[in-house]
């Protein structure tokens, strides 16, 4: 019989039965299709030499004005700046306690000599506000109970005992049980950590108090969402916010990599910054958006008399008759002053309990003849609205002003409401518009340049998105994973046909929908989604992916733990996160390990659906396979050990009597070990010309796999020597 080419349709189809997919591919892992042919995906290398803490939920890469690459990295416990191979901790400080605060840090340490816990120190700070896993840094402490000052003046992860006490684990060994540490201690607490996964519960501790009658179970679960952080850059600086009605933070590049992020509302000139939001991003117009936000509100206190106002150049100093209780960057309205130049609305700098300063519009050295009074103004006291969009000012001359959110006739700050849905889920930029997803709709936000600033148009009132990061944008199109379908926006909203639809959506752990992360690999025309598998033993961490090749309109999938993904562009390679490291992908053929460790092999395979002759009427006898496998980009020398590598794949031909038979294995000679599926396997290298096998059955399939270090393979058109071999046998 003449040799026959094994030609298969590109892509994987799992929404048909194995036999119904005849002529196509049915299963695979760590593969992609290039020009219709399957190949192993590229490997990866660890990029950072230090591990991040927590589970990464956001990686945001941008360029400095010098052209250098920089990245923000958010985890469930920390926020970092990555520069080169170094991670700098920029996690904001929640509160700082000192000897002069309430509570005081004076002698807050208590040591113990209990066997096995001699390094553990009890810290007493009333109403500390920490949760187990939070981080605190101590400075200024002195030795206590045998624990040295150097062992105390460090960062620690705390274990909370109650609202007033927690423990830290030092590297010391206490020699006595003592209380002390001195009177110069500073305790700087970072913002509270978040959950690594979403948690749903009905029982005690699962939600708020009084959700039902006493002694009765809850009828709806309480949800504790994983902590997500959304990032964007303002020139060289980084802006980010926490989900679940979190505040907005700002990190300044010029202050250095050891500088921590601060509240955006604490910056000079900041006014009416939303205290709560779900997601921030810059619109193409330059306006900083808050999607789901605390409403704009302006309230003021009763007038308070001023004792005196003096000035030097443009700085006015106010003295009040009693403690004013204000903070630096608060806003006040001054009235009744003479000359009138002292009056107006100003942002202040607190210089004492009864003094503050503000900047005049013109220089004067004259004190106020009449001091008048002031009112404290609060611009951020409005309630959170999950359907509210607020936007900061953009000045026509100087550009974006992300700190200015007070709507005025002289600026472009403002707000509007999304009408379709109950809450905003996320947003993404495409072309010159911003897409806004709610739980039931998709709208487009476009800059108008008129008094209304922005216009909002409904695109679809019948769509949804799996999670806040379940989208990806490429070539002016946006792709996203919905709750039961995949979608594309290319000027219109369309559903993507997917031959893996049932397979994927029956596999997803929907309790972890917030973890779904979308990205692109533009070099290979791919959109990729990472997700947690479901089933009988659902995963609470990402372990699967699905890929849409938008050029060839095909799909494939695999198993891989990646919690974030950023395409190549600013970076030379695509970047992703997992297990404490940032990895560069499409970089070599292996699972690259950090710190120069020996690489691991990537287990890749592609398996065809079963095929038959004359609808299974005849048996087939497969005698020989002529492989067509390319190993061009493989390694021949292990980069760590220097050992010789022989790139190779395993080729398997399986036959069965009936569709749906259980898989089994045999030796190369074809001896059957079970009565289900007979599999003949042989190793293929660049030196293999042909493989002799002997496999007989009604249906046959074909599989290529590799788990060898250094191997990179691409499959071409293998040929098989098979012939009819009788009827029903």
N, C-alpha and C positions, 0 to 999 in steps of 0.2 A: 504494500500500500504506500502511496506517496505521503510525505510528511505534511501535516496540517498545522497552520499557524493558530496559536491560542490568542485570539483577538477578543478583548473584553471592552465593554463600554466603560468610559471613565466615570469615576465617582462611586460611592457606596450607597446601596439601596437596602434598607432594613424594613420598609413598610410592606414588602411582599414576602411570601415564603421563600425559602432558599431555592427551591426548584423553579418557582415562578420568575425568579430573577436570572434565569439562564442567560448566559452571555454577558453578565455583569459581575461586579465585585460585591461581596456580601459582608465582609468583615475586614477590619484593619486596625492598626495602631501605629502611631508615630510615622505616618506616611503622608505624602501629598501627591498630587497629580501635576505633572508638567507636560504640556502639550499632549495630554490624554494618557500619559504613561505614569504608573506609580513609581515613587522613589522614597527612600528614607528621608525624613526631615533632617535639617541641620542640627548639630549638637549645640552645647552651651558651655560657657565658662563663668565661674564666679568672678564678679567685678570688684567687690568690696572685701577688704581684709579683716574687717571687724563686723560682727553680727549685729543686726538691729534687734531691738527688744519688742516683743509683741508680735502680732500678725499684721503684715503689711496690707493696707486697704487702699492706698493711693500712691502712685509714683508719677510725678509731674516734672518733665524735663523742659528746660528753656535755655536760651542763650543770653549771656551778658552782653552789654554794649561793646565789650572787648572781643566778642566772638567766642569766648570760652563757654563750655557746657557746664551747666549746673542743674541740680535736681532737688525738688522737695520730695520727701518720703514721709508718709504718715502711716503709723501703725495704731493698733488698738491701745497702745500704752504711751507712745512717744511721737514726736515730730522731729524730723532731721532735715538738715541740708547736706547733700552729697556733693563734694567737690573732689574730683579725681577719684581716688580709692578710699577717701576718708569720709566718715559720717560724723557730722557735728550735731549735737543735741540742742535744738532750739525750742524745746517744749515750753510753752508759756508757764509762768509762775502764777498759781492761784492765789496764794496769800503768803506773806512773810511775817513771822512772829519774832519779836526781840524782847529784851528785858523790859522795854518801856511799853509794850503792847498788852492788851488783854485778850487771851491769857499771857502772862509773862513766861519767858523761857528760863528764868533763873533756876538753876539746879534741878532741871527737869528729868535727869537720867537716874535710874535705879538699877544697879547691877545685882547679880545673884550668883551663888556658888553651887546650885543644883547640878548634879552630875549630868553631863551631856548638853547642858544649856549655859555653860559658863560664858559663852560669847554673846548671849542674848541680853539685850538691854531694854528695860521698860521705860517708855517715855510718857510723861504725864503733861498734857496740854488740853485744858478744858475746851470742849466744843471745837476740836481740831478740824472737823469736816473731811477727814481722809477716809478712804475705803481701802480694804485689803488689796495690795498690789500697787497702790500709789507710791510716788517717789518723793523723798524729802532730802534736802541737802543741809547739813549742819556746818556752821563755821563758828569759830571763837570759843569752842568748848575746851575745857581743861580735863586732865585725867581724873578718873573716878573709879574706885574699887579695883584697881589693877588694869582697867581698860585705858589705854593711852589716848592722848589728845589726837594723835595722827590716826588712830583707829576710829575715832568719833567724828572727826571733821571730814566727812565723805558723803556721797550720795547713797541712800538706802531705799530698798523696797520694803514697805511697812506691812505688818500684819495687825489689823485692828482688833483690839480687845473690846472696847466700847467707845462711846462718843468722846471720852476724855483721855483714853490711854491707847497706846499701841506699842508693838515691839519692833526692834531692829536687830539684825544679825551682824555683829561685828566680827573682825578677824582676831580679836583678843580673847584672853582667858581671865575672867574675873578672879581676884584673889580674896575678895571680901564682898559681902552684901552691903552696899552703901548707896546713898543718894547724894548727888552733886552734879558737877559739870561746870560750875562757875556761873557768873552773872553777866558774861559777855556773849551768850549763845544767840546765834541767829538760825532760825529754822525756816527754810524756803520750800514751800510745798508746790509741786507742779500740779497742773490741772488734773482732775480725777481721770483715772483710766476708764476705758470702756470695755464692753463685752467683746470677746473674740467671735462669738456666733450669736445668732438670734435665738432667743429662748421663749417658748410659749408654755404657759402653765395655767392650771385651774386652782391649785391648792394654796396652802399657807405660804406667804412670802412671794407669791407669783405676781401680785399686782397691788393695786391700791386698797386701802382699808375700806370696808363697808361696800363691797360690790354686790352683796346679796343679803338675804335674810340670815340671821344668826344660825349657824350650824348647817347651812345649806351650801352646796357646791356652786361654783360660778358657772354661768351658762355660756359665757364667751371667754376665751383665753386672754390672759394678760401677756402682752408682747414686750420683751426687752430686746431692742434692736442692737445689732452689732454696731460698734462705733465706726462711722465713716467720716472722712474728712475730704472736703473738696478744695481744690487749689487752682489758682491762676496767678499770673505774674503782672506786676505793674513796673514796667521798665526792668530794673535789676532786682527789684524787691518781690517778695512773695506774700500773697494774700490767701488766707484759708479760713474755713469755718467748720465747725462740728455740726453733724446732723442732729436730728431730734431737738430742734429749736435751740441750737447752740449759738454762741456769739461769733463775731468775726475778728480774726487776728491779723497782725501785720508784722512781717520780718524785714528789717532794713539791711541791705547788703553792705552799705558803706560803714556800718557799725562793726563789721567783722563777723567771722563765722562762729565765734563764741558768744555772740549777742543772741539773746532769746527773743522770741516773738512776743508782742504785747497786744493788748486789745486795740483794735482800730479806733475805738472811741476815745482812747487815751492820747492820741496824736494831737499835736498843736493844730488848731483850726478845725478839729473834728466837731461836727454838729449834727444832731439827730440821727446818728448811726443806729440802725436796727439792733436792738439788744438780743433778738432771737431771729434765726433764719434756718431754712433747710439746706439751701445751696446758694453759693455765690459764684458768679463768673462774669467776665467782661463781655459785653455785647460788641459786635463789630463796630458800632459807633463809638466805642470807648467808655460807655457808661457801665459802671459796676452794678450788676443786678443782684438783688436778693429775692430768691424764689421761695415763696412762703416766708412771711416776715412779720415782726411786730409792727403794728400800725404807727404811722406818724401821729404824734400827739404833743401838744405844747401846753404845759401847766406851769404856774408860777406861784410862789409863796406870797404871803402878805408883805407889804413894804416894811423894811427894817431901816431905821435911821442910821446915818453915817456920822461919825464924830468929826473926821477931817479927810480931805483929799489933797495930797501934795504931788508935785510932778518934777521930773528931771528929764529933759529932752522930750521923748514921746512916751515915757513910762509914768503912769499915774499910780500912786500908792494910796490905798484906802485903809483907814482905820475905823473899825466898828466899835460900838460901845460895849459889846459882849462877844463871846465866842461865836463865830459865824457858821461853823460846821460845814464849810464848803471844802471842795477838793480841787486840786489843779486840773485845768481844762473844763471845769464847770462854766456855765454861762450865767450871766447876771444882766438884768436890765436896770440901769441907773437913771433916775429922774430927779428934777428939781435942783440941779446943779447950776451954779453960775461961776464962770461963763458956761454957755450951753455945750461947748465942745467936750465937756466931761460927761455929758449925758449920752445914752444910747445902749445898745446891746453889745456886750463884750465877753470874750473868753478870758478867764482869769488864771493867774498863777498864785497859789497860796504861799505866803511867806511867814505866817504865824497864825496862832489861834484866833487872833482878832485883826489880822491884816491880810490884804491881798493886793496884787498889782494887775494892771491891764494896759494895753497899748493904745495910745491916742492916735487920731488920724493926722495930727499936726503937732509940731514941737511947741512946747510952752514951758516956762519956768514959774508961772504964777500959780499959787495954790487956789483951790476953789473957794470963792467968797462965800457961797452957800453950798454945804456938803450934800444936802438932800437925802435921798434914801436909795435902797437897792431892793430888787426882787430876784430870788434865785429861780432860774427857768429850767425845767426838765423837758427835754425833747424826745425822750425814749420811753415813756411810760405807757404806751399803747399796748393793747392786748395782741397776742399772736394770732394771725389769720393764715391758715394753710393755703388759701387761694389768692393771697395778696402778692403782687410783684411791686417792689420798690426799686428805684434806680437813683444812683448818685449823680452829681453834677458833672458836666463836661464844659469847661470854659472855652470859648471860641478862640481865645488867644494862647492859652497855656496848656490846653488839653484836659484830660481826665482829672477830676478831683475826687478820688474815691472816699475821701473823708467827709465830704459835704453832702448831706442827705436832706436838708431842710428845703422844701419847695418854696421858691420865691419867684417873683416876676422877672428878676434879673438873672436867674439861672435855669438849668434844664433838669434839676432834680424833681422827682415826682413819684407817682404810684398809679397803678391800675389793678383791676381784678380779673381773674379768669373765671368765666361763668360756668363752664362745663366740667363737672366732676365735684369731688369733695375735698381733694388735697392735691397740691402739686408734688409730683414725684421727682422730676429732674428737668434739666434743660441742656441743649447743645447748640453750638453755632454751626451754620452751614451757609455758604454763599454770603449774602449780606443780611441774614436773618438769624433769629434764635428760635429754635423749636422748644416748646414748652409742653411736657407731658403731665397730665393729671392721671388719676386712677382710671379714668374712662375716656379721655380725649387727648387730641394733639392739636396745638395751636401754633401759629407763627407770630413772633414779635418782631416788628420792623420799625426802624427809625424813620420818622416822618419829617423831622426838621421844622415842624410847626409848633404852635403853642401847646399842642397835645403831646409833643415829643415822640411818643411811640404809639403805634397802632397794633391791635391784637386781632387776628383773624383765625377763626376755627377751621382747621383742615379736616378733622375727622372727629365725630362724636361717638365713634365706636371702635376705639383702639385702646391699647394699654401697653405697659412696659414691665418686664419682670422685676427690674430693680433700678436704682439710681445710676448704676454704671453699666447697664446692659445694652449700650449702644456703641457704635463706632462710625466715624465719618471718613470717607475717602472719595476723591474725585468728584467733589461737590454733591455726593449722595450720603445719606445717613441710613444705616442699617440698625435694626434693633430686634431683640428677642422680646416678644410679648408673653403673655401668660399661657398661650396655647398656639401661637403662630410666630413666624418670622416676618418682618416688614422691611420695606424700603421706602424712603422719601426721596424722590428725584424731581420734585416739583409737584408731585401728587403722591398720595399714600397708596401703596400697593402691598398685597400679601405675596411673599415669596413662596413658590412651590418648593417643597422640601421632601425628598424621598426618605428622610430620617425622622419625619415629624412625630409619628407615634412613638418611635423608639426613644427619642430624646425626651419628649414631654412626659412620657410614662416613667422616665428614669430620674428626673430632676427631684431633688429634695426641696419642696416649695417653702418649707419653713426657713430655708437659708437663701431665699430669693434675693435678699439684699446683697449677697456676696457675688452674684453673677457679674462677671467683668468682661466687657467687650473690647476688642482691639483690632488692629489691622496689621498685616504683613504685606505691604504694598509691592515688594519685589516679586512676590509670588501670587499677587492678585487675590489675597485672602482676607476675609473677615473671620475673626475667631472669637468664640465665647467660651469662657471657663465657668464651670458650675459644680455644685455638689450633687453626687448621685443619691438617689432615693432607694426604693425597694425595701426588702425586709430588714436590711441593716443600713439605714440611711447615714450618709456621711455628713458631718457638721463642718468639714473643711473641703475646699475645692479639690477635686480629684479627676475631673473629666473635662473634655473640651469638644466642641463641634465647630467645623470650618465650612464656610461658604466661599467657593471660588467664583467671584463675580464675573470674570472674563469667560470662563468655560461653563458657567451655570451648573456646577456640580457641588456635591457635599461629601464630606468625610469626617471622621471623628477619631478620638483616642483617649488615652488616660495620661494625665499630667497634672501635677499640682503647681499652679501658678495663680497667685492672688491678685496681681496687677500685670499690665502689659502696656508698653509704649513702643510704637513703631520706630524703625530707623529713620533718620533724617537729621535731626540735631546730633544724635548719637550715630556712630558708624553702624552699630548692630541694633536690632530690637532688644529692648530691656524688659525683664520681668522679675518678679520677686517670689521667693519661696524659702521657708525654713530659716529665715534670718539673713539671707544673702540676696543681693542683686545679681542677676545673671544676664550676660550678653548672649543672645540666641543667633542661630545661623553662623556659629563660630566653631568650626571644627566638626568632627563626626561623633563626639562622645558626650557623655554626661560629665562635664568638667567639675571637679571637686575644688573647694577652696583651699588656700594655703599650700598649693603645690602638691596636694595628695594625688595619688594615682587615679586616673579617670575610670569611670564605670562605663560599661557598654549600655547602649540604648536598645531596648527590646522592641524591634519594629517588625511588622508583618503585614501582608496583604493576602486575602483569601478570596477566591472566586466562589460564586454560587455553583451548585451542581449542574452539570450538563449531561445530556444523554443522546442516544441514537434512535431515531424513529419513535420518539415519545416513550422510550424505555422498553420497546418491544424486543430489541436485541441487546444481548450482552456486548460489552466492549472489552477487548484485550489491549491494554496499554503496555507496549514493550520498551519504548525508548523515548527520551526527551532530549532535544537539542536546546540548551539554555541560551538566553540572550540577556545577559546581565552585565552592566557596566560598573566598574569599581574605580573610575578615573580619579575621583577626589578623596579616595581613602588614604589612610596613613599606612606606611610600611614600617615605621619605627615608633615605639611608645615614647612620647615626649618626656615622660618622667623617668622610666626605668631604662630606656634605651634598648629594650628587647625588640626583636623582630616581630612584626605583625603580618599575618597572612589574611587579608580581607576575604571574607567568605559569607555565604548565605546558605541556609538550608532550603532545599526544594522538596516539597511533599506533593505526591499525587494520591488522592484518596478515592476509593470506589465503594459503592454500596449497592445492595440489591433493591432497596426500596427507599423512597424519600423519607426523611425524618429519622433514620436509623441512628443509633447512638455511635458517637465517634470512638474509635479505638486505634491502637498503634500496632505496627508490625515491623519486622526487619526489612532490609533493603531487598531481599529476595522475594518479598511479598507473602511470607507465611502469615496467615491470619491468626491473630490472637483472640479475637472475639468474632461473633457472628454479625456484628453491626457494620461498622465502616472499617475497611482495610486501608491502611495508609503506608505507602512506601516513601521513604525519606532518603535523600542523598545530599552531601555537601557540595556546593558549587563555589569555585574560586575562579580567578581570571585565567587559570590554566585548564579549566574543565571544558572539554569539547562536547561530550555527550554523556548521558546517564542511562544505563540499562536497568529497567525495572520490569516487573511482571505483575500487573494488577488487573483484575477482572471483575466487572460488575455492570449493572444497568446504568448507573450514574457515576460521574467522575467530577472531582474538583481539583483545583490547583492552588498551591500556597507557596509563597516566598517569605522567609523570615530570617532575621539575624539578631544575635545577641553577642557579637564579637567586638571587642574594643578596636577602634580604628577603622571599622567598616562603614563605608558610604556606598550605597547601591542604587541603581536605577534599572528597572525592568523594561526590556524591549518586547519583541515578538518571539517568544519561545515557540518551538515547533514540537509536535508530538507525533509519534508513530503509534497509531491506534487503528484497530480494524474491528468490524463486526465479528462476533464469536458465538454464533448460534442464537437460537431463540430462548426460551424461558429457562434453559439449563437445567 
